Amino acid sequence: MDNILLSSALAFIITFFAIPVIIQVAKDKKLFDEPDERKVHKTVIPTLGGLGIFAGFIIASLLGVPAGTPELQYFAAAAIVVFFLGIKDDILILSASKKFIGQLIAAGILIKFGGVSINNMHGLMGVYEIPHVASVALSLFTIIVITNSFNLIDGVDGLAGSLGFLTTIVFGAYFFYIGEVAYAVLAFALAGSLISFLIYNFSPAKIFMGDTGSLLLGIVNSILVIRFINMAGSSTVSMPIEAAPAIGFSILMIPLFDTLRVFSLRIFDRRSPFSPDRNHIHHFLLDLGFSHKKITLTCVFANIIFIAMAFGLRSLGTTTVMGILLATAFSFIGIIYYLRQKSRSGRLQKTPETEVIKSHKILTLVSDTVEVD
């Protein structure tokens, strides 16, 4: 318990005092995120908040994780790889292919040396133990998708940080309960850094986490969820959980489902899955007139509902719970998409009338002016 409190408090303090310095340096060196047609902010904002998150997380983790945790060095190595990927992209812009190669390297370190792999599907589609090759492929895919999910969901103030705080708190609480102190420290150290960062990032944001922060969020959550699936699905732990893969999926529901949905749409449209667009859930909610705070609170609340739903239905089995989660998510996104299209069509219908009224007023004003003269 002392390790967890120490790591979370230390991460909070380091990040809290690092962010103002980073903001000042970013302003002095003009390291800003420039607004464009896809982005929702209208002014230049520093985008190196991930530096503060990384500093707090890595120092707190190295000090807080108990001695005799050999995989920690490989977790740190993978985190450093994505850190340099993120910082390069935030400052100089990195191509999607180079970023993807770097993520493959980080994922390879975790799978080969860190033992981060999915070896059992726990009844999903009737599958339990899987071959080594399938395990490597599935683990690689899982790590890459989760790593990118937090990067892609980071579209409005406070959203990625708030969702990351929720996921790390849930994972950390479970690992603490079953006595996995090392993983609990990792989770709570990141949570401590995130809650400190959110002080500066919640709308209106003074700084963004950038790819440096979002990629770190993704890689750490991929470690936590795979470990959660392996541990919660085992009967040897003090708190085994039925349908562990479905529960793990529900904890990451909003960023993970949104990323898989958008990737699928881009692939079906014969585009790169990493190509930019405005099809994310936060874009839909923005089009409906939601503020940044309202979007963040809505997504976090929805994620909590998905977690509660999956946990409450866990006795139905992995496949059934996963199906219910996906059906519910598609229903919600369908409703939001319908309301968005209806809102857009309503605005288009009002535009001609507005122009006619304006034109009529202008003509009337001109006519009155002529008569007075």
N, C-alpha and C positions, 0 to 999 in steps of 0.2 A: 504493500500500500504506500509506503514511504517513497519508493521509487517512482510510482505513478504520480503522486502529488508533486514530487520534486521536478519531474520531467515536464509536466503540464505547466507548472508555475514558472519554471525557467524559460520554457518556450514562449510563454505569454510575455514575460518581461523583455526578453531579447528582441522579439518582433516589435513590441510596443515602442521601444526606444530606437530601433533601427529604421522604422518606416519614415519618421520625419526627416531623418538624415538623407534617406534615399530620395524623398520628394524634393528636397533642396538641391541635391546633386543632379537629379533629372532635370530640374528647371534650369540650373546653371549650364548644363551641357545640351539642353534642348532635346532631351530624350522623351518625346511625347508620342501618344497614340493619336494620329491624325484622323479626324472625322471624315467619312465618305458616305456614299449612298446606302451602304449596307449597315453602317454602324448607327447606334441610337443616340450617342452623345454628340453634342453640337460644338464643343470646345476641346482644345487640346488638353490631355490629361496624362501625367506620368504613368508609365506602364511597367515599372520594375518592382512592383510590390512583392513578386515572387522571391526576390532576393531576401527580404525580411522574413518571409515564411520559411524559406530554406534554412537560413541561419538559425532561427529559433528551433526548428524541427531537428536538424542534424546534430546540433550541439546537445540539446536536451536528450535525444535518443542515445547518443554515444555515452552520455553520463548516467542515464537512467536504466538502460537495459542491463540486467544482471550479467556478471561475468560467467563465462561458459556458454555463451550463445554464439556458436560458430557461424551461423547463417547471417548474423548482423553485418559482417564485413561485406557480404555480397549484396545485401539490401542497400547498404551505403554506396557501394560501387554503382549499382543500377540507378540510384537516386542522383548521384553525381553526373552520370551520363545524360539523363534527361534534364538535369539542371543546365548543363552546358548547351544542350540542344535549345532549351528555352531561352537562355540569355542571348545566344547567337540570333535566334529568330526575333526576339524583342528589339534588338539593337540594329541588326543588319539585314534582317529578313532571310529566312532559310527556305529553300525549295521543298515542296512536299515530299519529293523522292528522298532527299537527304534526311529529312526529319523522320521519314518512315524507316530508313536504314538504321538510324540511331535508336529508334524505338525497338527495332528487332534485336539490336545488340544488347540493350538493357533487358529485354525479355529473355534473351538467351542466357544472360548471366543469372537471372532469377531461376530459370528452369534447370540449367545444367549444374550450377554450383549452389544455389540457394534452396533447392528442393521444392520450389513453388510450382506444383503441377497438380492437375486434376486426374486422379487415377480411378475414380468411381463416380458413376452418374446417379447412384442411389435411386434407381428405379425409373429415371426419366425415359419415357418411351420404352419401358421394359428393359433398359440397359443398366447393368451394374458395373462390374469390373471391365475395364477397357484395355486394349493392347498398348504397349509402350509408345509405338509410333502415333497412334490415335491420341494418346494422352499428351504427347509433346505438341501435336498440331492443335488440339483443342486448347491447351494451356496458352500457347502462343497467340492464338486468335483472341482468347479471353483477355489477356494482358493488353494487347494492342487496342482492342475496342474500348476497354475501360479507361486506359490511359488517354485516349482521344475523347472519350465521352465528357470528361470534365473540361477539356479544352474547348469543345464545341458548345457546351451549355453556358460558358462564360460570356454571356451576351448582354446582361443588364447588371446594374449595380447590386452587389451583394448576393447574387444568385448562386454562383459556383461555390463561393466561400460558405454560404449558409447550408447548402446541400452537403458539402464536404464535412462541415462541422457535425451535421446530423449523422452521417454515415460513420464517422470515426467514433462518435460517442456511443453509438449502438454496438459497433464491433468491439470497442474498448471495454464496454460494460460486460459483454459476454466473455471475453478473454479473461477479464479480472475474476469473474465468477467461477470459471473452471480452472483457475490457477495458472494460466498462460501469461505470466507477468511480462515477458519480453514483448509479446504482441500487444498487450494492453498498454505498455509504455509507448510503443510506436504510435498507437492510435491516439492516446491522450496527449502525446507531445505535439502531434499534428493538430489536434483539436485546440490546444492552447495557443499555438501560432495563429490558427484561423480566427479564433474569437478576438484576438488582438488586432489582426489585420482588418476584420470587419468594422472595427471602430472607425477606420479611415476609408473603408470601401463602401459602407452602406450609404444609400442614396441621400444626398448628392455625393458621389465618390470624389475623394481627393487623390486617389491613386488606384490603378488596376493591378491585378496580380500578374497579368500577361501570361505568355506561354511558360515562363519560368515557374510560376506558381501552379497553373492548371495541370501541366504535365506531371509535376511532383504529386499533386493531389491524386491524379489518375494512377500513377505507378504504385503509390502506397496503398490505395484502396484495392488495387488488383491483388497485392500481396495479402491484404487482410481478408478479402472475400474468398480467395482460394483456400487460405488456411481455415477460415470459418467453415467452408463446405466440408473439408476433410475432417475437422475436429467435431463439428456438430453432428455429422453423419455417422460418427463412431460410437459404438455402444460402451466404449471403455471410459469415456469422459463423465464427469459428474452431472452434466446436463446435456444429454443427447437430444437432438431435435429432429423430428420427422420432416421429410421433404426439405432437407437442408439446402439443395441447390435453388429451390423455389424461394426459400426465405432469403438466401443471399442475393438473389435477383431482385427481390422486393426492396431490399435495403438500398440498392442502387437504382431503383426503378426509373425515376425521372431522367437522370442523365443517360442511363443505359438504353432505355426504350427509345428515347428521342434520337440518340445516335444511330441505333440500328434502323429505325424508321427512315431517317434522312439518308443514311448510306444506301439503303435499298432503293429509295426514290431516285437517287443520283445514278446508281448503277443501271436501273431500268431505263433511265433517260440517256444511257450511253455516255455518261460523264464520269470523271474521276470521283470516287467517294469523298475526296478531300477538297473538291471544288466548292467555292462559297455560294451561298444562296440565302433566301429569307424564308426557309421552311421549318425553322425550329419552333418549338412550342412557345418560347418567349417572344418570337416575332408575331405569332398568331395573337397572343395576348396583348401585345403592344398595339396591333391593328384594331383590337377591340376597345382601345382607350385605357388599358390598365397602366398604372404608374409603375415605376421600378420597384417600389416597396411592395405594392400589391401583387406584382408578378412573383417576387421572391417569396412572400408569405404564402401565396396560393400554391406554388410548387412544393414548398417545404411541407405544408399541411397535407397536400395530396400524397406526398411520399410517405408521410406518417400513416395515412390511411391504408396505403398499399402494404406497409409492413404489418400493421395490425390485422389486415385481412388475411395475409399469407400465414401469419402465426396462428390465427384463429381457425383456419381451414387446413392446417398441416396434416391432420389425421387422414385427409382424403388422398394423400399420396402426392409425389412430386409432379407427375404428369398432369393430374387434375388441377392442382393448385396453380401450376404454371399456365395452364390453359385459361383458367379463370382470370388470372392477372392480366394476361395478354388481351383477352376479350374485353375486360373492363377498360384497359388502357386505350384500345382501339375505339371503344365506344365514346370515351371522353374526348379523344382527339378528333373524332368524327363530329361530335357536337360543337366543339370549339371551331373546327374548320367551317362548319355550316354557318355558325353565327358570324364568323369573319367574312365569308362570302356575302351573306345577307347584309352585313354592315357596309361592305364595299359597294354593293349594288344600290343600296339606299343613298349613299353619298353621290354616286354617279347620277342617279335620278334627280337629286336635288340641285345639282350643279347648273343645268340649263335654266331651271326656273329662277335660280338666284341671279344668273346673268341677265335674264329678261327683266327682272325687277330692277337691277342696277341700271340697265340700259334705259328703262322707262324713267327712272329718277333723273338720269343725266339729261335725257331729252326734255323732260319737264322743266328742269332747272335752266337749260339753255333757252327754252321758249319763254319762260318767265323773265329771264334776263333781257331778252330782245324786246319784250313788250315794255319793260320799265324804261329802257333806253329811248 
